Amino acid sequence: MESTARFQTEPGFLLGFGPESGWISVADGPEIQSAWVPLRSNHVWWTENLNSGPDYCGPMELPRDPSQIYLGGEPVEDERRTAKHRLVRETKRVVDHVALLDVGDGDADFLNAFADEVETLADRLGEAPTLRTRGGAASAGPADAVLVERSPVSGRSNPLAPPLDLEVSEGVTRGWAVWTDAYEGPPGCLHGGFVAAAFDDLMGLAQMASGKAGYTGTLTVRMLKPTPLNRRIDYEAHLEHFEGRKIWCRATAHDGAQLLADAEILFIAPRQPYWEG
């Protein structure tokens, strides 16, 4: 059972508590409001002056299942979240079309007309309810904070994220993607930066089988064949071993039976139970 506590402090301070609850309380005068925050490494009992930064008071523990950082039990796909995912997909279609828009055909009027429409939409979105008021996606609550939603590489609610889907089954992490033309590097092929990014995110989930959560220390990628665009690419990763704070994983990428690339990574779990700096 989760325990909670209430404190009184000066306005503009945050108080964190609970070894696994992931809750903070926000003090604004005599009233304190509680809100869920995601795990960033180990939970910390801390106070923070919003103007000068945190004062850490002692360690708290990782959740029993560190995969919750990525999956968190997966947010409920209710009507509103389904609608946001649809908005993200349509935004990605816009990016794909804009990336390949031919400016050599016609005059600038049709381009400016598109820009005006996008500007209007961006202004409307800027007036809509935003997670910025809750500290951003990483601090907004479990449904938005898990990386399966917010990751810039595979997040379903992040329009910046490439089309990479991840899942874990029986200790093996698998993924797949159909890379569109917006991600092109060499003609008809995926840019190497996205080859590496996909492996990093994939193995970031695979490392959770160690019961630990670490940051990327060294990532080594062997690009054996170019990764083609507009074809399904399958990824697989597994935990190799771990020792102390170090976690090693390996992964592969295939186009059908053709091995395109493989990778190995060393994650380092934090020495301190909080983010420094």
C-alpha positions as CSV (number, residue, x, y, z in Angstrom):
1,M,0.0,0.0,0.0
2,E,1.3,3.4,-0.9
3,S,1.7,5.9,2.0
4,T,1.4,9.6,1.5
5,A,2.4,12.6,3.5
6,R,1.7,16.2,3.6
7,F,4.1,19.0,4.4
8,Q,3.9,22.7,4.7
9,T,6.6,24.8,3.2
10,E,7.1,28.1,1.5
11,P,5.4,28.9,-1.8
12,G,7.4,27.9,-4.8
13,F,8.8,24.7,-3.3
14,L,8.3,21.1,-4.3
15,L,8.4,18.2,-1.9
16,G,9.0,14.6,-3.0
17,F,8.1,11.5,-1.0
18,G,7.3,7.8,-1.2
19,P,9.7,5.1,-2.2
20,E,7.6,3.7,-5.0
21,S,4.7,6.0,-5.3
22,G,6.2,8.5,-7.6
23,W,4.2,11.3,-6.1
24,I,5.3,14.9,-5.4
25,S,3.4,17.6,-3.7
26,V,3.5,21.2,-4.9
27,A,3.3,23.8,-2.2
28,D,1.6,27.1,-3.2
29,G,0.9,28.8,0.1
30,P,-0.6,26.7,2.8
31,E,-2.2,24.3,0.4
32,I,-0.2,21.4,-1.1
33,Q,-1.4,19.6,-4.2
34,S,-0.2,16.1,-5.0
35,A,0.7,14.9,-8.5
36,W,2.3,11.8,-10.0
37,V,5.7,12.1,-11.5
38,P,7.7,9.4,-13.4
39,L,10.8,7.7,-12.3
40,R,13.9,9.4,-13.5
41,S,16.4,7.0,-11.9
42,N,15.8,6.2,-8.2
43,H,13.1,8.2,-6.5
44,V,14.4,10.8,-4.2
45,W,13.2,12.5,-1.1
46,W,13.9,16.1,-2.0
47,T,12.8,19.7,-1.8
48,E,13.2,22.1,-4.6
49,N,13.2,25.8,-4.8
50,L,11.8,26.5,-8.2
51,N,14.2,29.4,-8.6
52,S,17.4,27.8,-7.4
53,G,17.1,24.1,-8.0
54,P,16.9,20.9,-5.9
55,D,18.3,20.0,-2.5
56,Y,18.5,16.3,-2.2
57,C,17.9,14.7,1.1
58,G,18.5,10.9,0.6
59,P,17.9,8.0,-1.7
60,M,14.8,6.0,-2.5
61,E,14.4,2.9,-4.5
62,L,13.7,1.9,-8.1
63,P,10.3,0.3,-8.7
64,R,10.3,-3.5,-8.5
65,D,9.9,-3.6,-12.3
66,P,12.0,-1.0,-14.0
67,S,10.2,-1.6,-17.3
68,Q,7.5,0.6,-15.8
69,I,9.8,3.5,-16.9
70,Y,9.0,2.5,-20.5
71,L,5.7,0.8,-20.4
72,G,4.1,1.8,-17.1
73,G,1.3,-0.8,-17.6
74,E,0.5,1.0,-20.8
75,P,-1.9,3.9,-20.8
76,V,-5.6,3.1,-21.3
77,E,-6.5,3.7,-25.0
78,D,-9.6,5.8,-24.2
79,E,-11.3,8.0,-26.7
80,R,-9.2,11.1,-26.0
81,R,-5.8,9.2,-26.2
82,T,-6.9,7.5,-29.4
83,A,-7.7,10.9,-30.8
84,K,-4.3,12.2,-29.8
85,H,-2.6,9.3,-31.5
86,R,-4.6,10.0,-34.6
87,L,-3.4,13.6,-34.5
88,V,0.2,12.4,-34.2
89,R,-0.2,10.1,-37.2
90,E,-1.7,12.9,-39.3
91,T,1.1,15.2,-38.2
92,K,3.7,12.7,-39.4
93,R,1.9,12.5,-42.7
94,V,2.3,16.3,-43.0
95,V,6.0,16.0,-42.3
96,D,6.4,13.3,-45.0
97,H,4.6,15.4,-47.6
98,V,6.4,18.6,-46.7
99,A,9.7,16.9,-46.9
100,L,9.1,15.9,-50.5
101,L,7.2,19.0,-51.6
102,D,8.6,20.1,-55.0
103,V,9.3,23.8,-54.9
104,G,10.4,23.8,-58.5
105,D,6.8,23.4,-59.8
106,G,4.7,26.6,-59.7
107,D,5.2,29.8,-57.8
108,A,5.5,30.6,-54.1
109,D,1.8,31.3,-53.6
110,F,0.8,27.7,-53.1
111,L,3.6,27.2,-50.6
112,N,2.7,30.3,-48.7
113,A,-0.9,29.1,-48.7
114,F,0.2,25.9,-47.0
115,A,2.4,27.8,-44.6
116,D,-0.6,30.0,-43.6
117,E,-2.7,27.0,-42.9
118,V,0.0,25.4,-40.8
119,E,0.6,28.7,-39.0
120,T,-3.1,28.9,-38.1
121,L,-3.1,25.3,-36.8
122,A,0.1,25.9,-34.8
123,D,-1.5,29.0,-33.2
124,R,-4.7,27.0,-32.3
125,L,-2.6,24.2,-30.8
126,G,-0.7,26.8,-28.8
127,E,-4.0,27.8,-27.2
128,A,-5.0,24.3,-26.4
129,P,-4.5,22.6,-23.0
130,T,-0.8,21.7,-22.6
131,L,1.3,19.4,-20.5
132,R,3.7,22.3,-20.1
133,T,1.5,23.5,-17.2
134,R,2.3,20.2,-15.5
135,G,6.1,20.4,-16.0
136,G,6.1,18.7,-19.4
137,A,5.3,15.1,-20.5
138,A,7.9,13.6,-18.2
139,S,6.2,15.1,-15.2
140,A,2.6,15.1,-16.2
141,G,1.5,11.7,-14.8
142,P,1.8,8.0,-15.6
143,A,-0.3,8.0,-18.8
144,D,1.9,10.7,-20.4
145,A,5.3,10.1,-18.7
146,V,6.0,6.6,-19.8
147,L,8.4,6.4,-22.7
148,V,6.1,4.3,-24.8
149,E,4.1,7.5,-25.1
150,R,6.6,10.4,-24.9
151,S,9.9,8.9,-26.3
152,P,11.4,11.0,-29.1
153,V,12.3,7.8,-30.8
154,S,9.3,5.5,-30.3
155,G,6.7,7.5,-28.4
156,R,3.1,7.1,-29.7
157,S,2.2,10.6,-28.6
158,N,5.3,12.3,-29.9
159,P,5.1,13.4,-33.6
160,L,8.8,13.8,-33.6
161,A,9.3,10.0,-33.1
162,P,10.1,7.8,-36.1
163,P,7.7,5.0,-36.9
164,L,9.3,2.5,-34.5
165,D,7.0,0.1,-32.5
166,L,8.5,-1.8,-29.5
167,E,7.2,-4.7,-27.5
168,V,8.6,-7.2,-24.9
169,S,7.7,-10.9,-24.9
170,E,9.3,-13.7,-22.9
171,G,12.4,-11.7,-22.1
172,V,13.1,-10.6,-25.7
173,T,12.5,-7.1,-26.9
174,R,11.3,-6.8,-30.5
175,G,10.5,-3.9,-32.7
176,W,9.5,-3.0,-36.2
177,A,9.4,0.1,-38.4
178,V,8.6,1.2,-41.9
179,W,10.9,4.1,-42.5
180,T,9.4,6.7,-44.8
181,D,11.2,9.1,-47.2
182,A,11.5,11.8,-44.6
183,Y,14.2,9.7,-42.9
184,E,16.3,9.3,-46.1
185,G,20.1,9.5,-46.0
186,P,21.8,7.8,-48.9
187,P,19.3,7.5,-51.9
188,G,16.5,5.1,-51.0
189,C,18.1,4.3,-47.6
190,L,17.8,5.2,-44.0
191,H,20.1,7.8,-42.5
192,G,22.6,6.2,-40.2
193,G,21.7,8.4,-37.3
194,F,18.3,6.8,-37.2
195,V,19.8,3.3,-37.4
196,A,21.7,4.1,-34.2
197,A,18.7,5.8,-32.5
198,A,16.5,2.8,-33.1
199,F,19.0,0.5,-31.5
200,D,19.5,2.8,-28.6
201,D,15.8,2.9,-27.8
202,L,15.3,-0.8,-28.4
203,M,18.1,-1.8,-26.1
204,G,17.0,0.8,-23.6
205,L,13.9,-1.3,-23.1
206,A,15.8,-4.6,-23.3
207,Q,18.1,-3.6,-20.4
208,M,15.1,-3.6,-18.0
209,A,15.3,-7.4,-17.8
210,S,18.3,-6.8,-15.6
211,G,16.1,-5.2,-12.9
212,K,18.1,-2.0,-13.4
213,A,17.8,1.2,-15.4
214,G,21.0,2.8,-16.8
215,Y,22.1,5.5,-19.2
216,T,23.8,4.8,-22.5
217,G,27.6,4.7,-21.9
218,T,28.8,3.2,-25.1
219,L,26.8,2.3,-28.2
220,T,28.5,0.3,-31.0
221,V,26.7,-0.2,-34.3
222,R,27.8,-2.2,-37.3
223,M,26.0,-1.2,-40.4
224,L,26.4,-4.3,-42.7
225,K,23.9,-3.4,-45.4
226,P,22.0,-0.2,-46.1
227,T,18.6,-0.1,-44.4
228,P,15.9,0.4,-47.2
229,L,13.1,2.8,-46.9
230,N,9.4,1.9,-47.2
231,R,9.9,-1.8,-46.2
232,R,9.3,-3.4,-42.9
233,I,12.5,-3.7,-40.8
234,D,12.4,-6.0,-37.8
235,Y,14.5,-5.5,-34.7
236,E,15.3,-7.8,-31.8
237,A,17.3,-7.2,-28.6
238,H,18.2,-9.0,-25.5
239,L,20.0,-8.6,-22.2
240,E,23.4,-10.2,-22.5
241,H,24.6,-9.8,-18.9
242,F,25.0,-7.3,-16.1
243,E,27.5,-6.7,-13.3
244,G,27.2,-4.1,-10.6
245,R,26.2,-0.8,-12.3
246,K,27.0,-2.1,-15.8
247,I,24.4,-3.6,-18.2
248,W,25.2,-5.1,-21.6
249,C,22.7,-5.7,-24.4
250,R,22.9,-6.8,-28.0
251,A,20.5,-6.2,-30.9
252,T,20.0,-6.9,-34.6
253,A,18.0,-5.4,-37.5
254,H,16.7,-7.5,-40.4
255,D,15.0,-6.9,-43.7
256,G,13.3,-10.3,-44.0
257,A,16.2,-12.8,-43.7
258,Q,18.8,-10.2,-44.5
259,L,20.9,-9.0,-41.6
260,L,21.2,-5.2,-42.0
261,A,23.0,-4.2,-38.8
262,D,23.8,-5.3,-35.3
263,A,24.7,-3.4,-32.2
264,E,25.9,-3.7,-28.7
265,I,25.5,-1.3,-25.8
266,L,26.8,-0.7,-22.4
267,F,24.4,1.0,-20.0
268,I,25.6,2.5,-16.7
269,A,23.2,2.6,-13.8
270,P,23.5,5.9,-11.8
271,R,25.9,5.9,-8.9
272,Q,23.7,8.5,-7.1
273,P,20.0,7.9,-6.7
274,Y,19.1,11.1,-8.5
275,W,19.9,13.1,-11.6
276,E,22.8,15.3,-10.9
277,G,23.1,18.8,-12.3
